[in-house]
Amino acid sequence: MANIAIDSIKERTFDAIVIGSGISGGWAAKEFTEKGLKTLVLERGRNVEHIKDYPTTNKFPYEFEHRNEMPLKDREANPIANRCYAYHEDSQHFFVKDKEHPYVEEKPFDWIRGYQVGGKSLLWARQTQRWSDFDFEGPARDGFSVDWPIRYKDIASWYTYVERFAGISGNKDGLAELPDGDFLPAFPLNAAENHFKEVIKGKYANRHVISARCAHLSKPNQIHFDQGRGQCQNRILCHRGCPFGGYFSSNASTLPWAQKTGNLTLRPLSVVHSIIYDSKKGKATGVKVIDTTTKEEIDFYADVIFVNASAINTNLILLNSVSDRFENGLGNDSGLLGKYVAFHNYTAVITAEFDGELEYKTDGRNPAGGGYIPRFRNVHQQETDFLRGYAAAFSARRKEWNDTDGVGEDLKKHLLKKEMGPWKVGSHMMGETIPKESNYVKLDSSLKDAWGVPQLRISIDYDDNDRKMRADYFEQMKDMYESAGFTNIETRIDDRRPGNDIHEMGGVRMGKDPKTSLLNEWNQLHSCKNVFVTDGACMTSTGTQNPSLTYMALTARACDYAVTQLKKGNI
């Protein structure tokens, strides 16, 4: 019997364990397996294989029972999921249903989740921008958070590393506030978007409209063909899963790459209960898992553990990882675990019409979505009554329309005569929110989920800084619209709840001082050196950029460091 037990433990022992298979977890799997480590990737959801498990990817609209709309019954049963922009009949199978995975809302919060192999990498908006030192130095300059332990120079080469493999389209724009990357050709702006770009360029010295940078293969390189991926077909059906691998996802890229090494063990349907800490050894020794099918508890062991469960779940796992050494959660000597959670403020939209450039119309689809306006407020100096700033999307399109006046023969003639309307332009804000102690997540003392894991209590909200930022966005964008000759300008407050931006960050923030942070400059827990966090939970502040590219770069960097330390026997 003793030999059987020893053999069982050996079968459950690996060099590295990665919790989560989304964007950052997929990168950890790739890096570890390439470097020769036997790696276990744990995913709480079902398995999803590239192409095979994209059931709606090639369907026509008429093939959907509800023409891609969600029926009333589903909207009533899943109000949180239904508030997500990407939740439709063609993608609902990639989303968590509200009642299946409950949580406690101390304040209104939409926790949008995708529990399957690949996670939300099948659903993300694919926008990719680097951070600059204006972002990494922001907290120290403004005093709204603790200082980042790294600067742009520490991560710049890792941005390049992940961009080359993932495939990022964009232009070399030469902007200090938005560093250039290693780009594939950009998806061009259309005539109206380019008009706006030129007007802004001529009127403002520090404001720019650029082609949005996105994780799409506009012109694949050999490394992308080696992954089995092909050129983006501009279908704009990305949230169904792309059979061409035209955009970056764990399923199309990093996980198959890791699988080819022979060093990957992928275990779906595995809810992580907690991380096992050995006080005598002074380190984590493994991970406790609940099999979602059998409800069996299983322990897996490894020398290094990467927690990439997505920001809020990562907080949950660490909070639930209690021991004699860490009574309030693994690595939580500072008492800050789960606190200072932040997100992006998407609550402002501005639309208008444009009667110029009418000799042009939009032809085809742009997977990048159009233009992007990098942050221009409070960059070089504090110039407003709010801290930090915002970036913005910008796009324009023209649609055909019919005159529906008349009846009978007159109406038929009108319907057959299609005309092009004016350009419709639109923008939404992506504002940086300020990390604060009152924005937190914590474990509920009594409620548990179906697998015996404590439910999470979430208390996150907007504040006066967010509202002041939104007012400034409206004021500045209206001025820019008017300068471009746009008419019928309308502003709208988007009443989306926090979380609906799907950019939650923090709770396990990086920092220089163990008293004010949980992770060091290498994404290691200060007080448990063989546990790393490289998903959104590690973020000290949020910047205004879409965050996934930064998660990828931080993950690759941390994996390289972890392997080096393993070889030296330091962890």
PAVOPA-978576 format. One line per field, with one value per residue (C-alpha): residue in one letter; x, y negated, z. Coordinates in steps of 0.5 Angstrom, whole numbers, padded with zeros to 4 digits. Each point is the difference from the previous one (the first is absolute). Layout:
<atoms>
code <- [A / ...]
x <- [X / ...]
y <- [Y / ...]
z <- [Z / ...]
</atoms>
This chain:
<atoms>
code <- [M / A / N / I / A / I / D / S / I / K / E / R / T / F / D / A / I / V / I / G / S / G / I / S / G / G / W / A / A / K / E / F / T / E / K / G / L / K / T / L / V / L / E / R / G / R / N / V / E / H / I / K / D / Y / P / T / T / N / K / F / P / Y / E / F / E / H / R / N / E / M / P / L / K / D / R / E / A / N / P / I / A / N / R / C / Y / A / Y / H / E / D / S / Q / H / F / F / V / K / D / K / E / H / P / Y / V / E / E / K / P / F / D / W / I / R / G / Y / Q / V / G / G / K / S / L / L / W / A / R / Q / T / Q / R / W / S / D / F / D / F / E / G / P / A / R / D / G / F / S / V / D / W / P / I / R / Y / K / D / I / A / S / W / Y / T / Y / V / E / R / F / A / G / I / S / G / N / K / D / G / L / A / E / L / P / D / G / D / F / L / P / A / F / P / L / N / A / A / E / N / H / F / K / E / V / I / K / G / K / Y / A / N / R / H / V / I / S / A / R / C / A / H / L / S / K / P / N / Q / I / H / F / D / Q / G / R / G / Q / C / Q / N / R / I / L / C / H / R / G / C / P / F / G / G / Y / F / S / S / N / A / S / T / L / P / W / A / Q / K / T / G / N / L / T / L / R / P / L / S / V / V / H / S / I / I / Y / D / S / K / K / G / K / A / T / G / V / K / V / I / D / T / T / T / K / E / E / I / D / F / Y / A / D / V / I / F / V / N / A / S / A / I / N / T / N / L / I / L / L / N / S / V / S / D / R / F / E / N / G / L / G / N / D / S / G / L / L / G / K / Y / V / A / F / H / N / Y / T / A / V / I / T / A / E / F / D / G / E / L / E / Y / K / T / D / G / R / N / P / A / G / G / G / Y / I / P / R / F / R / N / V / H / Q / Q / E / T / D / F / L / R / G / Y / A / A / A / F / S / A / R / R / K / E / W / N / D / T / D / G / V / G / E / D / L / K / K / H / L / L / K / K / E / M / G / P / W / K / V / G / S / H / M / M / G / E / T / I / P / K / E / S / N / Y / V / K / L / D / S / S / L / K / D / A / W / G / V / P / Q / L / R / I / S / I / D / Y / D / D / N / D / R / K / M / R / A / D / Y / F / E / Q / M / K / D / M / Y / E / S / A / G / F / T / N / I / E / T / R / I / D / D / R / R / P / G / N / D / I / H / E / M / G / G / V / R / M / G / K / D / P / K / T / S / L / L / N / E / W / N / Q / L / H / S / C / K / N / V / F / V / T / D / G / A / C / M / T / S / T / G / T / Q / N / P / S / L / T / Y / M / A / L / T / A / R / A / C / D / Y / A / V / T / Q / L / K / K / G / N / I]
x <- [0000 / 0006 / 0003 / -0007 / -0001 / 0007 / -0001 / -0007 / 0004 / 0005 / -0005 / -0003 / 0007 / 0002 / 0006 / -0005 / -0008 / -0003 / -0007 / -0005 / 0001 / -0002 / 0005 / 0005 / -0001 / 0001 / 0007 / 0002 / -0001 / 0003 / 0006 / 0001 / -0001 / 0005 / 0005 / 0000 / -0005 / -0005 / -0006 / -0007 / -0005 / -0007 / -0006 / -0007 / -0004 / -0001 / 0005 / -0001 / 0005 / 0002 / -0005 / -0004 / -0003 / -0003 / -0007 / -0002 / 0006 / -0003 / -0007 / -0004 / -0005 / -0006 / 0003 / -0001 / -0007 / -0001 / 0004 / 0006 / -0004 / -0001 / -0007 / -0004 / 0001 / 0007 / 0001 / -0004 / 0004 / 0007 / -0001 / 0008 / 0002 / -0005 / 0003 / 0006 / 0001 / 0002 / -0005 / -0004 / -0003 / 0006 / 0005 / -0004 / 0003 / 0006 / -0003 / -0001 / -0007 / -0002 / -0003 / 0005 / 0005 / -0003 / 0004 / -0002 / -0001 / 0001 / 0000 / -0003 / 0006 / -0001 / 0005 / 0001 / 0003 / 0002 / 0001 / 0003 / 0007 / 0003 / -0005 / -0001 / 0005 / -0006 / -0004 / 0005 / 0000 / 0007 / 0002 / 0008 / 0004 / 0006 / 0001 / 0005 / 0004 / -0006 / -0004 / 0005 / 0002 / -0007 / -0001 / 0006 / -0001 / -0007 / 0000 / -0006 / 0003 / 0006 / 0006 / 0001 / 0006 / 0002 / 0000 / 0000 / 0007 / -0001 / -0006 / 0001 / 0004 / -0005 / -0006 / 0004 / 0001 / -0007 / -0002 / 0004 / -0004 / -0007 / 0000 / -0002 / -0002 / 0002 / 0003 / 0007 / -0003 / 0006 / -0004 / 0004 / -0007 / -0001 / 0006 / 0000 / 0001 / 0002 / -0006 / -0003 / -0003 / -0006 / -0007 / -0001 / -0005 / -0006 / -0001 / -0004 / 0005 / 0006 / -0003 / -0001 / 0007 / 0003 / -0005 / 0003 / 0007 / -0001 / -0003 / 0003 / 0007 / -0001 / -0006 / 0000 / -0004 / 0003 / -0002 / -0002 / 0005 / -0003 / 0002 / -0002 / 0005 / -0001 / 0006 / 0003 / 0007 / 0003 / -0001 / -0007 / 0000 / 0004 / -0006 / -0005 / -0003 / -0002 / -0002 / -0005 / -0006 / -0004 / -0006 / -0001 / -0003 / 0006 / -0004 / -0003 / 0008 / 0004 / 0001 / 0005 / 0004 / 0000 / 0000 / 0004 / -0003 / 0003 / -0004 / 0003 / 0007 / 0003 / -0003 / 0001 / 0007 / 0001 / -0003 / 0005 / 0005 / -0002 / 0001 / -0008 / -0005 / -0007 / -0005 / -0007 / -0006 / 0005 / -0002 / 0006 / -0002 / 0006 / 0008 / 0003 / 0005 / 0006 / 0002 / 0006 / 0002 / -0002 / -0003 / -0006 / 0000 / -0006 / -0007 / -0006 / -0005 / -0008 / -0002 / -0006 / -0003 / 0001 / 0001 / 0007 / 0005 / 0007 / 0007 / 0005 / 0007 / 0005 / 0007 / -0003 / -0008 / -0002 / -0007 / -0004 / -0007 / -0002 / 0000 / -0006 / 0001 / 0007 / -0001 / -0005 / 0005 / 0005 / -0005 / -0003 / 0008 / 0000 / 0005 / 0004 / 0004 / -0005 / -0006 / -0003 / 0002 / 0006 / 0006 / -0005 / 0005 / -0002 / -0008 / -0001 / -0002 / -0006 / 0000 / 0002 / -0004 / -0001 / -0003 / -0001 / -0006 / -0004 / -0005 / 0000 / -0002 / 0000 / -0003 / -0001 / -0001 / 0004 / -0002 / 0007 / 0004 / -0006 / 0003 / 0002 / -0003 / 0002 / 0002 / 0001 / 0001 / 0006 / 0002 / 0004 / -0007 / 0003 / 0004 / 0003 / 0001 / 0006 / -0001 / 0002 / -0002 / 0004 / 0006 / 0006 / -0003 / -0006 / -0005 / -0007 / -0004 / 0000 / 0006 / 0003 / -0004 / -0004 / 0001 / -0005 / -0003 / -0002 / -0003 / -0005 / -0004 / -0005 / -0007 / -0005 / -0007 / -0007 / -0005 / -0006 / -0005 / -0006 / -0004 / -0001 / 0004 / 0003 / 0002 / 0003 / 0004 / 0003 / 0002 / 0004 / 0003 / 0006 / 0004 / 0006 / -0001 / 0005 / 0006 / -0002 / 0006 / 0001 / 0005 / 0000 / 0004 / 0005 / 0002 / 0005 / -0004 / 0004 / 0002 / -0003 / -0001 / -0007 / 0000 / 0001 / -0002 / 0000 / -0003 / -0007 / 0000 / -0005 / -0003 / 0004 / -0001 / -0001 / 0007 / 0000 / 0005 / -0003 / -0003 / 0003 / -0003 / 0001 / 0000 / 0002 / -0002 / 0001 / 0002 / 0000 / 0007 / -0004 / -0005 / 0004 / 0004 / -0006 / -0002 / 0006 / 0000 / -0007 / 0003 / 0007 / -0004 / -0005 / 0005 / 0004 / -0007 / -0001 / 0006 / 0000 / -0007 / -0004 / -0008 / -0005 / 0004 / -0003 / 0004 / -0003 / 0002 / 0000 / -0003 / 0004 / 0002 / 0008 / 0002 / -0003 / 0006 / 0003 / 0007 / 0000 / 0007 / 0003 / -0001 / 0007 / 0004 / 0007 / 0005 / 0007 / -0002 / -0004 / -0003 / -0004 / 0000 / -0001 / 0005 / 0007 / 0003 / 0000 / -0008 / 0002 / -0003 / 0004 / -0001 / 0000 / 0005 / -0002 / -0007 / -0001 / -0006 / 0000 / -0007 / -0004 / 0000 / 0007 / -0001 / 0002 / -0004 / -0004 / 0002 / -0004 / 0002 / -0003 / 0004 / 0000 / 0007 / 0003 / -0002 / 0003 / 0007 / 0000 / -0002 / 0006 / 0005 / -0002 / 0000 / 0007 / 0002 / -0003 / 0003 / 0007 / -0001 / -0002 / 0006 / 0004 / -0004 / -0003 / -0007]
y <- [0000 / -0005 / 0001 / -0001 / -0007 / -0002 / 0002 / -0004 / -0006 / 0000 / 0000 / -0006 / -0004 / -0005 / -0005 / -0005 / -0001 / -0006 / -0002 / -0002 / 0001 / -0007 / -0005 / -0001 / 0008 / 0002 / -0004 / 0003 / 0007 / -0002 / -0003 / 0006 / 0006 / -0004 / 0000 / 0007 / 0000 / 0005 / -0004 / 0001 / -0005 / 0000 / -0003 / 0000 / 0000 / 0005 / 0002 / -0004 / 0002 / -0005 / 0000 / 0007 / -0004 / -0006 / 0003 / -0007 / -0003 / 0001 / 0000 / -0005 / -0005 / 0004 / 0006 / -0003 / 0002 / -0007 / -0004 / -0001 / -0003 / 0003 / 0002 / -0004 / 0007 / -0001 / -0007 / 0001 / 0006 / -0004 / -0007 / -0001 / 0004 / -0003 / -0007 / 0002 / -0003 / 0007 / 0004 / 0003 / 0006 / 0002 / -0001 / 0001 / 0007 / -0003 / -0004 / 0002 / 0000 / -0005 / 0006 / 0005 / -0004 / -0005 / -0006 / -0005 / -0007 / -0005 / -0005 / 0001 / 0004 / 0004 / 0005 / 0003 / 0007 / 0005 / 0007 / 0004 / 0002 / -0007 / -0004 / -0007 / 0000 / 0003 / -0006 / -0006 / -0006 / 0001 / -0007 / 0000 / -0006 / -0001 / -0004 / -0006 / -0003 / -0005 / 0006 / 0004 / -0007 / -0002 / 0002 / -0002 / -0007 / -0001 / 0004 / 0004 / 0006 / 0004 / -0001 / 0005 / 0005 / 0000 / -0006 / 0001 / 0002 / 0006 / 0003 / -0003 / 0006 / 0004 / -0004 / 0002 / 0007 / 0001 / -0004 / 0004 / 0006 / -0002 / -0005 / -0007 / -0005 / -0007 / -0006 / -0003 / -0006 / -0003 / -0002 / 0000 / 0001 / 0006 / 0004 / 0003 / 0008 / 0005 / -0001 / 0004 / -0005 / -0004 / 0000 / -0007 / -0005 / -0002 / -0007 / -0003 / 0003 / -0003 / -0006 / -0001 / 0002 / -0005 / -0005 / 0002 / 0000 / -0007 / -0003 / 0003 / 0001 / 0006 / 0004 / 0005 / 0005 / 0006 / 0007 / 0004 / 0006 / 0007 / 0007 / 0002 / 0003 / -0005 / 0003 / 0006 / 0002 / 0006 / 0001 / -0001 / 0006 / 0004 / -0001 / 0003 / -0007 / -0004 / -0007 / -0004 / 0001 / -0007 / 0004 / -0003 / 0006 / 0001 / 0001 / 0007 / 0002 / -0001 / 0007 / -0004 / -0002 / -0007 / -0003 / 0002 / 0005 / 0005 / 0005 / -0002 / -0001 / 0001 / 0006 / 0004 / -0002 / 0002 / 0007 / 0001 / 0000 / 0006 / -0003 / -0003 / 0004 / -0004 / 0002 / -0004 / 0001 / -0002 / -0005 / -0002 / 0000 / -0003 / 0000 / 0005 / -0004 / 0004 / -0004 / 0005 / -0001 / -0007 / 0000 / 0002 / 0008 / 0001 / -0002 / 0003 / 0001 / 0002 / 0005 / -0004 / 0007 / 0004 / -0005 / 0004 / -0004 / 0001 / -0003 / -0001 / -0002 / -0005 / -0004 / -0006 / -0003 / -0005 / -0003 / -0002 / 0001 / -0007 / -0006 / 0001 / 0008 / -0001 / -0004 / 0005 / 0006 / -0004 / -0002 / 0007 / 0003 / 0000 / 0003 / -0001 / -0004 / -0004 / -0001 / -0005 / 0003 / 0002 / -0006 / -0005 / -0002 / -0007 / 0001 / -0003 / 0006 / -0001 / -0008 / -0005 / 0003 / -0005 / 0000 / -0004 / -0005 / 0001 / -0004 / -0006 / 0000 / -0005 / 0000 / -0004 / -0001 / -0002 / -0002 / -0001 / 0006 / 0002 / 0003 / 0005 / 0006 / 0005 / 0007 / 0006 / 0001 / -0003 / 0005 / -0005 / -0004 / -0007 / -0005 / -0001 / -0006 / 0001 / -0004 / -0007 / -0003 / -0001 / 0004 / -0005 / -0004 / 0000 / -0005 / 0002 / 0001 / 0007 / 0005 / 0004 / 0000 / 0004 / 0003 / 0001 / 0004 / -0004 / 0003 / -0002 / 0004 / -0002 / 0004 / 0001 / -0002 / 0000 / -0005 / 0003 / -0005 / 0002 / 0006 / 0005 / -0001 / -0006 / 0003 / 0006 / -0005 / -0003 / 0006 / 0002 / -0006 / 0000 / -0006 / -0001 / -0004 / -0005 / 0003 / 0002 / -0001 / 0002 / 0000 / 0003 / -0001 / 0005 / -0004 / 0002 / 0001 / -0001 / 0006 / -0001 / 0004 / 0000 / 0004 / 0007 / 0007 / 0005 / 0007 / 0000 / 0004 / 0005 / 0000 / 0005 / 0002 / 0007 / 0003 / -0003 / -0006 / -0006 / -0005 / -0007 / -0007 / -0005 / -0008 / -0004 / -0007 / -0006 / -0006 / -0008 / 0001 / 0004 / -0005 / -0006 / 0004 / 0002 / -0008 / -0002 / 0006 / -0003 / -0007 / 0002 / 0004 / -0004 / -0006 / 0005 / 0002 / -0007 / -0001 / 0005 / -0002 / 0005 / -0002 / 0003 / 0001 / 0004 / 0003 / 0005 / 0003 / 0008 / 0002 / 0007 / 0002 / 0001 / 0007 / -0001 / -0002 / 0006 / -0003 / 0001 / 0000 / 0000 / 0003 / 0003 / -0006 / 0000 / -0005 / -0001 / 0000 / 0007 / -0005 / -0003 / 0005 / 0008 / 0001 / -0002 / -0002 / 0007 / 0001 / 0004 / 0000 / -0003 / 0005 / 0006 / 0000 / 0006 / -0003 / -0005 / -0004 / -0003 / -0001 / -0007 / 0001 / -0002 / -0007 / -0005 / -0005 / 0000 / -0005 / -0001 / 0005 / 0007 / 0004 / 0007 / -0001 / -0003 / 0007 / 0004 / -0004 / 0001 / 0007 / 0002 / -0005 / 0004 / 0007 / -0002 / -0002 / 0006 / 0005 / -0004 / 0000 / 0008 / 0002 / -0004 / 0003 / -0006 / 0002]
z <- [0000 / 0002 / -0007 / -0003 / 0004 / -0003 / -0007 / 0001 / 0002 / -0005 / -0005 / 0003 / 0000 / -0005 / -0001 / 0000 / 0001 / -0004 / 0003 / -0006 / -0008 / -0002 / -0003 / 0005 / 0002 / -0007 / 0000 / 0006 / -0003 / -0006 / 0003 / 0006 / -0005 / -0005 / 0005 / 0002 / 0006 / 0001 / 0001 / 0002 / -0002 / 0004 / -0003 / 0004 / -0006 / -0006 / -0006 / -0006 / -0006 / -0005 / -0006 / 0002 / 0006 / -0004 / -0001 / -0003 / -0004 / -0007 / 0001 / -0004 / 0004 / -0002 / 0003 / 0007 / 0003 / 0003 / -0006 / 0005 / 0005 / 0007 / 0002 / 0006 / 0004 / 0000 / 0001 / 0006 / 0003 / -0002 / 0001 / 0001 / -0006 / -0004 / 0001 / -0003 / -0007 / -0003 / 0003 / -0005 / -0003 / -0004 / 0006 / 0006 / 0001 / 0002 / 0006 / 0007 / 0002 / 0006 / 0004 / -0001 / 0003 / 0005 / 0004 / 0005 / -0003 / 0006 / -0005 / -0008 / -0004 / -0006 / 0001 / -0008 / 0000 / -0005 / 0003 / -0005 / -0003 / -0003 / 0005 / -0003 / -0005 / -0004 / 0001 / 0001 / -0004 / -0002 / 0001 / 0001 / 0003 / 0003 / 0007 / 0000 / 0006 / 0001 / 0002 / 0004 / 0004 / 0001 / 0007 / 0002 / -0003 / 0002 / 0007 / -0002 / 0001 / 0002 / -0005 / -0005 / 0001 / -0008 / -0005 / -0008 / -0001 / 0004 / -0004 / -0007 / -0003 / 0003 / -0004 / -0006 / 0002 / 0001 / -0006 / -0005 / 0002 / 0001 / -0006 / 0001 / -0006 / 0001 / -0003 / 0003 / 0002 / 0004 / 0007 / 0006 / 0004 / -0004 / -0002 / -0007 / 0000 / -0005 / -0005 / -0005 / -0005 / 0003 / -0002 / -0004 / 0002 / -0004 / -0004 / 0006 / 0006 / -0004 / -0001 / 0008 / 0000 / -0004 / 0003 / 0007 / -0002 / -0003 / 0006 / 0006 / 0002 / 0005 / -0003 / -0005 / -0004 / -0002 / -0003 / 0006 / 0001 / 0001 / 0001 / -0008 / -0005 / -0005 / -0004 / 0004 / 0001 / 0000 / 0007 / -0001 / -0005 / 0004 / 0006 / -0006 / 0000 / -0006 / -0002 / 0003 / -0005 / 0003 / 0001 / 0007 / 0003 / 0005 / 0006 / -0003 / 0000 / -0007 / -0004 / -0004 / 0007 / -0003 / 0007 / 0006 / 0005 / 0005 / -0004 / -0007 / 0002 / 0007 / 0002 / -0006 / 0000 / 0007 / -0002 / -0005 / 0004 / 0004 / 0007 / 0001 / 0004 / -0001 / 0005 / -0001 / 0004 / 0006 / 0005 / 0004 / 0008 / 0002 / 0000 / 0005 / 0005 / 0004 / 0006 / 0001 / -0007 / 0000 / -0007 / -0004 / -0002 / -0004 / -0002 / 0003 / -0006 / 0000 / -0006 / -0002 / -0003 / 0006 / 0006 / 0002 / 0003 / -0003 / 0002 / -0006 / 0002 / -0003 / 0001 / -0003 / 0000 / -0005 / 0002 / -0007 / 0002 / -0002 / 0005 / 0004 / 0000 / 0002 / 0006 / 0002 / 0000 / 0004 / 0005 / 0001 / 0000 / 0008 / 0004 / 0007 / -0003 / -0004 / 0004 / -0005 / -0007 / -0003 / 0000 / 0004 / 0005 / -0002 / 0001 / -0007 / -0004 / -0004 / 0001 / -0004 / -0006 / -0006 / -0007 / -0006 / -0001 / -0006 / 0002 / -0006 / -0007 / -0005 / -0007 / -0006 / -0007 / -0006 / -0007 / -0003 / -0004 / -0003 / -0006 / 0005 / 0003 / 0005 / -0004 / 0004 / 0007 / 0005 / 0005 / 0004 / 0001 / -0003 / 0003 / 0007 / 0004 / 0005 / 0007 / -0001 / 0007 / 0006 / -0004 / 0001 / 0006 / 0004 / -0004 / 0003 / 0006 / -0001 / 0001 / -0006 / -0007 / -0005 / -0007 / -0005 / -0006 / -0006 / -0006 / -0006 / -0005 / -0005 / -0001 / -0006 / 0001 / -0003 / 0000 / 0003 / -0002 / -0004 / -0001 / -0005 / -0007 / 0003 / 0006 / -0004 / -0004 / 0006 / 0003 / -0007 / 0000 / 0005 / 0002 / 0004 / 0007 / 0003 / 0004 / 0007 / 0005 / 0007 / 0006 / 0007 / 0005 / 0004 / 0006 / 0006 / 0006 / 0007 / 0004 / 0007 / 0006 / 0000 / -0007 / 0003 / -0001 / 0006 / 0002 / 0002 / 0007 / -0001 / -0007 / -0005 / -0007 / -0003 / 0002 / 0007 / -0002 / 0004 / -0004 / -0001 / 0002 / -0005 / 0002 / -0005 / -0003 / -0004 / 0004 / -0001 / -0004 / -0005 / -0001 / -0001 / -0005 / -0004 / 0000 / -0003 / -0005 / -0002 / -0001 / -0003 / -0005 / -0002 / -0001 / -0005 / -0003 / -0002 / -0002 / -0005 / -0003 / 0003 / 0002 / 0004 / 0006 / 0005 / 0007 / 0004 / 0007 / -0001 / 0007 / -0001 / 0007 / 0002 / -0002 / -0007 / -0003 / 0001 / 0002 / 0008 / 0003 / 0006 / 0007 / 0000 / -0002 / -0002 / 0004 / 0003 / 0008 / 0002 / 0005 / -0005 / -0006 / -0001 / -0006 / -0001 / -0007 / -0003 / 0002 / 0006 / 0006 / 0005 / 0006 / -0005 / -0005 / -0004 / -0002 / -0005 / -0002 / -0008 / -0001 / 0001 / 0007 / 0000 / -0002 / 0004 / -0004 / -0006 / -0005 / -0006 / -0005 / -0001 / 0005 / -0003 / -0004 / 0007 / 0003 / -0006 / 0001 / 0008 / -0001 / -0005 / 0004 / 0007 / -0003 / -0002 / 0007 / 0003 / -0004 / 0001 / 0008 / 0000 / -0004 / 0006 / 0005 / 0003 / -0001]
</atoms>
